[in-house]
């Protein structure tokens, strides 16, 4: 069995595999209406990536955040899942990993049950979905699953990849631009996931070169 049989690629979810902005925007508007608290939903969706509680802290006192997170997640079931389309190239990126003989996993800061609902709704088929992990904390799941590559849109994703000693592939489809991603330590920055299959093919060829005797 060759090297590519053990290839595991991790993917972030929000703004990497899915465009969650429409649903999240609707959820914040609904949360504001339910609680009578002003929330700038337009602003909130420009800084997706960190855990929900970090965004809620801009709008609610600390003692209210656990209850607001619970309420938000209830609203999300109604408004967040079906409103989020796949990002361009997302399905093809997962398929490219499988075609290379590898496994794909999703490692996200999103509440894990909702992350799984997104994947199911869009008919994506990663091998595992792990939620509730942000930035460096993603490294534990990446290591546990043997991921050698992690793909994400945020500098927090780059930090997670670096902490796990995984190759950091960044996509400039979220709140962080190419310069920020490179400065954070990304090994490569792609415009979006449509470029990923070609990159993966080149990457696996490079990985094979040290041992040309392996058979696949």
Backbone torsions as a table, in degrees:
resi	resn	phi	psi	omega
1	UNK	NA	131.5	-173.5
2	UNK	-90.7	-180.0	-175.7
3	UNK	-59.5	-39.9	-173.7
4	UNK	-67.7	-20.8	177.2
5	UNK	-65.3	-23.3	-179.1
6	UNK	-101.9	6.5	178.6
7	UNK	-64.3	126.9	171.4
8	UNK	-129.1	128.2	179.9
9	UNK	-116.8	127.3	174.5
10	UNK	-95.2	145.7	176.8
11	UNK	-127.4	138.9	165.8
12	UNK	-72.0	168.2	-178.3
13	UNK	-104.8	-72.2	-174.1
14	UNK	-62.8	125.6	177.5
15	UNK	66.9	6.5	169.9
16	UNK	-111.1	-62.4	177.4
17	UNK	-94.2	-30.2	-178.7
18	UNK	-130.4	150.8	171.9
19	UNK	-95.3	93.3	-174.7
20	UNK	-86.7	1.2	-174.5
21	UNK	-60.6	-45.3	-177.8
22	UNK	-60.1	-44.7	-178.9
23	UNK	-68.8	-41.6	179.2
24	UNK	-64.8	-41.0	176.8
25	UNK	-57.3	-48.3	179.8
26	UNK	-62.7	-37.1	-179.9
27	UNK	-66.7	-41.7	179.4
28	UNK	-67.7	-37.6	176.1
29	UNK	-62.9	-42.3	179.6
30	UNK	-67.4	-39.0	178.3
31	UNK	-64.1	-41.2	177.3
32	UNK	-61.9	-43.0	-180.0
33	UNK	-65.1	-39.4	-178.2
34	UNK	-70.2	-33.1	-172.7
35	UNK	-104.1	-12.1	-175.9
36	UNK	71.3	18.8	-178.7
37	UNK	-105.8	132.7	178.0
38	UNK	-68.8	130.1	172.8
39	UNK	-133.7	126.8	176.4
40	UNK	-85.0	91.4	-176.5
41	UNK	-64.5	-34.4	178.0
42	UNK	-60.8	-41.3	178.9
43	UNK	-70.7	-42.8	-175.7
44	UNK	-57.7	-38.8	-176.5
45	UNK	-79.1	-1.8	174.3
46	UNK	-88.7	-5.3	-177.4
47	UNK	-131.1	41.9	177.4
48	UNK	-71.0	150.0	179.8
49	UNK	139.4	-63.9	179.3
50	UNK	-64.1	165.3	-179.4
51	UNK	-59.4	153.2	179.3
52	UNK	-49.8	-43.2	-174.4
53	UNK	-62.3	-27.4	178.4
54	UNK	-68.9	-38.6	176.6
55	UNK	-70.7	-42.7	-179.9
56	UNK	-60.1	-28.7	-178.7
57	UNK	-65.6	-19.9	175.6
58	UNK	-73.2	-20.7	-169.5
59	UNK	-119.6	-19.3	-175.4
60	UNK	-130.1	149.7	173.6
61	UNK	-65.3	154.6	-172.6
62	UNK	-55.2	-38.0	-175.7
63	UNK	-69.8	-19.1	-178.9
64	UNK	-92.6	-11.8	-170.5
65	UNK	-62.4	-44.3	179.6
66	UNK	-57.4	-43.8	179.4
67	UNK	-67.5	-37.9	179.5
68	UNK	-68.3	-35.6	177.2
69	UNK	-64.3	-41.2	178.1
70	UNK	-63.3	-45.0	-179.9
71	UNK	-64.1	-43.7	178.6
72	UNK	-57.5	-44.3	-176.9
73	UNK	-68.1	-30.6	174.0
74	UNK	-66.6	-43.8	177.6
75	UNK	-63.3	-37.3	-176.5
76	UNK	-60.5	-35.6	179.1
77	UNK	-59.0	-34.8	-178.7
78	UNK	-84.2	-40.4	-168.7
79	UNK	-111.8	-18.2	-169.5
80	UNK	-94.7	-33.3	-170.6
81	UNK	-73.5	-57.8	-172.8
82	UNK	-72.1	-17.2	-178.2
83	UNK	-80.0	-11.0	-173.0
84	UNK	-99.2	113.3	176.0
85	UNK	-83.0	164.1	172.1
86	UNK	-68.8	145.3	173.9
87	UNK	-72.5	152.6	177.7
88	UNK	-54.8	127.5	177.2
89	UNK	85.5	-0.2	-174.9
90	UNK	-64.3	-51.7	-179.4
91	UNK	-62.2	-39.8	-179.1
92	UNK	-66.7	-32.3	178.7
93	UNK	-65.9	-45.6	177.9
94	UNK	-63.7	-41.1	179.1
95	UNK	-63.9	-34.8	-179.5
96	UNK	-65.8	-36.6	177.4
97	UNK	-64.7	-44.4	179.5
98	UNK	-63.9	-41.1	-179.9
99	UNK	-63.7	-27.2	177.8
100	UNK	-83.7	4.1	179.5
101	UNK	84.5	15.7	-174.9
102	UNK	-107.5	-178.5	177.5
103	UNK	-112.9	146.1	174.4
104	UNK	-119.0	138.8	176.6
105	UNK	-128.4	152.4	174.3
106	UNK	-107.5	125.4	177.3
107	UNK	-125.4	114.7	-168.3
108	UNK	-139.9	156.1	173.3
109	UNK	-79.0	-12.4	-177.9
110	UNK	-66.2	147.6	173.5
111	UNK	-49.4	121.7	-168.2
112	UNK	-56.9	-44.6	178.3
113	UNK	-57.5	-39.2	178.5
114	UNK	-71.3	-36.0	176.0
115	UNK	-59.6	-43.0	179.8
116	UNK	-65.8	-35.3	177.6
117	UNK	-65.1	-38.8	176.4
118	UNK	-60.0	-49.0	-178.0
119	UNK	-60.9	-43.5	179.8
120	UNK	-65.3	-44.4	-178.6
121	UNK	-60.2	-38.7	-176.3
122	UNK	-89.3	-2.2	177.0
123	UNK	69.3	24.6	174.3
124	UNK	-80.6	155.4	-175.0
125	UNK	-134.2	63.3	172.1
126	UNK	-70.7	166.3	-178.2
127	UNK	-81.7	-21.0	178.4
128	UNK	-158.7	152.1	175.3
129	UNK	-128.9	121.0	-179.8
130	UNK	-122.2	123.2	-176.7
131	UNK	-112.7	-178.2	174.6
132	UNK	64.3	30.2	178.2
133	UNK	-127.6	133.9	-176.3
134	UNK	-130.8	138.8	173.2
135	UNK	53.2	-126.5	-175.3
136	UNK	-58.4	-28.1	-179.6
137	UNK	-65.7	-19.1	177.4
138	UNK	-66.9	-21.8	-174.9
139	UNK	-60.9	-35.0	-179.3
140	UNK	-59.8	-46.9	178.9
141	UNK	-67.8	-38.4	179.2
142	UNK	-62.6	-43.0	178.0
143	UNK	-66.4	-43.5	-177.8
144	UNK	-57.9	-37.7	-178.6
145	UNK	-93.3	2.2	177.4
146	UNK	70.4	31.0	-178.2
147	UNK	-73.0	127.0	177.3
148	UNK	-100.2	-9.2	179.2
149	UNK	-136.7	138.0	172.5
150	UNK	-131.6	130.7	-174.6
151	UNK	-112.8	125.0	178.8
152	UNK	-157.6	171.5	-173.5
153	UNK	-107.8	-4.0	-170.6
154	UNK	-120.9	152.8	176.8
155	UNK	-60.9	-27.1	174.4
156	UNK	-63.5	-34.0	176.7
157	UNK	-68.5	-37.9	177.1
158	UNK	-63.0	-43.5	179.6
159	UNK	-63.7	-38.7	177.3
160	UNK	-62.7	-43.4	178.4
161	UNK	-62.9	-46.2	-177.5
162	UNK	-63.8	-39.3	179.6
163	UNK	-63.5	-33.7	179.9
164	UNK	-86.2	1.6	-175.3
165	UNK	58.4	34.2	176.5
166	UNK	-101.1	154.6	176.3
167	UNK	-67.9	125.9	-176.9
168	UNK	-93.9	110.8	174.5
169	UNK	-105.6	116.9	-179.6
170	UNK	-105.8	144.6	173.8
171	UNK	-118.0	132.8	-175.3
172	UNK	-87.0	54.1	-177.3
173	UNK	-113.8	0.0	-178.8
174	UNK	-115.8	-148.7	-174.3
175	UNK	-76.8	-12.2	-176.4
176	UNK	-105.0	131.8	-178.6
177	UNK	-86.1	175.6	-175.0
178	UNK	-57.8	-41.6	-179.4
179	UNK	-61.8	-46.9	179.5
180	UNK	-60.2	-42.1	-178.0
181	UNK	-66.0	-42.0	178.5
182	UNK	-66.7	-42.4	-179.8
183	UNK	-64.9	-27.7	178.2
184	UNK	-75.8	-14.1	176.2
185	UNK	113.3	14.3	177.8
186	UNK	-60.5	138.3	177.6
187	UNK	-74.0	-33.0	177.6
188	UNK	-150.2	146.4	175.9
189	UNK	-121.5	121.6	177.6
190	UNK	-102.8	150.6	178.1
191	UNK	-61.6	-44.7	175.4
192	UNK	-161.4	-176.6	-174.9
193	UNK	-72.0	-12.2	178.3
194	UNK	-63.6	-21.9	178.9
195	UNK	-87.9	-5.8	-172.4
196	UNK	-68.4	-45.5	-178.1
197	UNK	-56.6	-41.3	179.1
198	UNK	-66.4	-42.0	177.7
199	UNK	-61.5	-44.4	-177.9
200	UNK	-62.4	-41.4	179.0
201	UNK	-60.4	-43.5	178.9
202	UNK	-67.4	-39.6	-179.3
203	UNK	-63.9	-43.9	-178.9
204	UNK	-69.0	-32.1	174.7
205	UNK	-63.8	-42.8	178.7
206	UNK	-63.5	-40.1	-178.6
207	UNK	-66.6	-28.3	-178.9
208	UNK	-78.4	-24.5	-171.0
209	UNK	-56.0	-39.0	-178.4
210	UNK	-61.6	-23.7	-179.0
211	UNK	-135.9	86.3	-176.3
212	UNK	-74.3	-7.5	-176.7
213	UNK	-82.0	-12.1	-178.5
214	UNK	-66.4	142.1	176.4
215	UNK	-109.5	150.0	-175.6
216	UNK	-124.6	NA	NA
